[in-house]
Amino acid sequence: MALVLMPILAACSASGSGSSADGASVGAPVGPRPTGGADLANTSWALSGSASSRAGLAGSGITLEFTFNQARGNGGVNSYSATYTAHPDGRLKLGPIISTMMAGDPGKMKTEADYLSTLGKVTGYSVDAGLLDLFIGPDQVLTYTAK
């Protein structure tokens, strides 16, 4: 009987916990992760997706451009800017975001406020095939298409 239990116990312990030795979930879907990619300087992007909005954002007018050390764009109503530091491994840090204070359509103002709040929390990025993905921790939160 011990000979029969040993293989069963070994099989259970190999897959029973759902985790690998490094703490990653075994068999769990792996989504996009911040991997860096192309240098962000001298690039221009239009927001095409957000994890916090199911609405189509392609026509929202929200943009993001990077110069040597500044990120800037249009939030749909107001212009904004911030300093940034990007690392080749995908880490991204934006400084405090400043914005003009124009009034606009209440729906667009809410979208802009949500966008700027999310942008201010970004910790990582990936650039691949004409897309820029921004992350907060492991979560992909904003997607842009190259302009």
N, C-alpha and C positions, 0 to 999 in steps of 0.2 A: 504494500500500500504506500509506503514511503517513496518508492520509485515512481509511482503515479503522481503523487502530490508535488514532488520536486519540480517537474517540468511545468506544471500548472502554476505553482507559486512564482517561478521564474518568469513566466509569461505575464502574470499579473503585475509583478513589480516593474517590468520593463515598460508597460503601457498604462498602468493603473493610475499614476499620478497626473498624467497629462502635461507634465513639464519635463524639460530637458535639464541637463546638469547646469546650464547657464541661466535657468529660470524662465526661458522662453516657453510658451505653450507649444506642445507638440500637436501637429495637425490643425492648429488654429490658422485661419487665413492670414497671410502677411500682406498688408497693404503697402502703399507707397511710404517711403521713409525719406527724411532729409538726407540728400546725398551730395548736395552742392552741384557741381557741373560747371557750366560756362561762367566766366566772370560776369557779374551783374553790371559793372560800369558801362555806361553808354548803351543801355538797353531800354526799350519802351514796351509797355504792356497794357492791355485792356482787360479788365476783370470779366471773366466768363463764368465763374462759379463760386459758390460759397457754401460751406457746410451748414451755416446758420440760416440760409434762405433757399427755399425751393423755387422761388421766382427766377425767371430767366434774367440774368444780369448782363447779357451781352450788349443791350442797348441802354444800360444805366448811366453811361458816361464816366464811370469810375476808371481811372487810369493810374499807372504807377511807372515812373521813370527813375532810372538810376544814373547819376553822374559819378565822378570819381569818389566822392564821400557823402553825397546827399541823395536821399530818396524824396521824390516829390510827385505830385499828381493832382488830379481832380477827383473829389469825393462824390461827384454827381451834382453838387451845388457849389461847394467851396473848394478853393485850392488849398493844398496842405504840403508840408515838407517836414523832414527829419533827417538828422545825420544817421549813418548806418555803418556797421562793420560786418562784412561777410567773410567767412572762412571757407577754404576749398573743401573742407569735410562736410559742409552743409549748415554749419551754425550761422545764424543771422541775428544781429542785435540792432534794433532801431532806437535812436534817442527819443526824447520827448517830441511828440508830434504837435506842430503848430498849424493853425488853420485860419483862413479868413472867416469872417462872421456874417456872411450874407444870408438873408432869409430866403426861403423858397417853399415849394410845395411841401406840406407836412409829411407826406409819404416819402418823398425823396430825402427830406431832412432826417427822418428816422432811419432810412437805409444808410445814409451817410454816417450818422452817429454810430450805428452798429458796426459798420465797416471800419471806421477809424478806431473804435474800441478794440476790435479783433486785431487789426494791423499792429496796434501798440503792444500786443502780447506775443507777437511772432518770435519764435526761437530758432527756426530752421527753414531751409529752402532746398529745392531741387529744380534744375533746368534741364529739360530734355525735349527734343523734337518740337521746338516752338512753343512749349508750355513752361510756365513758371508756377510751381506749387509752393505755397507757404504753409508752415506748420507751427502749431503750438504743442511743444513736446512731440509725441509720436503721432498726433492727430493732424491730418491734412485739413486746413480750414479755408484757404483761398486758392483759386486757380485763375491764371491769367493766360491770355493768348498774345503772342508777339504781335506788335503793331508794325 
